[in-house]
Amino acid sequence: MRIKKIENYNKPKIPNRSELLSANNIVSVISIGLLTFTLSCSSNVKIIEKDANSSDSLSTNYPNPFMPTTIINYKIENNTNQPDSVNVSFYNLEGKLVRTLVNDFQENGEYKLEWNGKDENDEPVESGVYFYKLEINGKVVGTKKMMLLK
């Protein structure tokens, strides 16, 4: 099956999605038009929501599902004048590190990243579900799920 890019299409179609969380795995059923994807991953992958006491934030990527690139926004906000240690990394369903886009010190502010669906060796990754995680000063701010289509 081949998915064709539609030119001059201004409004992305947001898929219908239902999620079931269990102690053993995460299952997503995503429907896009006539296509339905059922995905699951191992129990060692955990989705961590934003800490309510933190003003740092990680936004959902756009577009999602995506091909060939996606944008991720995040915000760093602290009460000190010191830069924070920031790490933004991508993982596959097994929890294996695919790529790290940010591993640096950053000042307070809003940041935008673009991921092109390539691993650390600049090789394209397979279609499927991936997770991205924002860590600030060694603390996980949030983890989100995304889907790459080819």
Secondary structure by P-SEA (a helix, b strand, c coil): cbbbbbcccccccccbbbbbbcccbbbbbbbcccbbbbbbbcccbbbbccccccccccccccccccccbbbbbbbbbcccccccbbbbbbbccccccccccccccccbbbbbbbbcccccccccccbbbbbbbbbccccccbbbbbbbcc
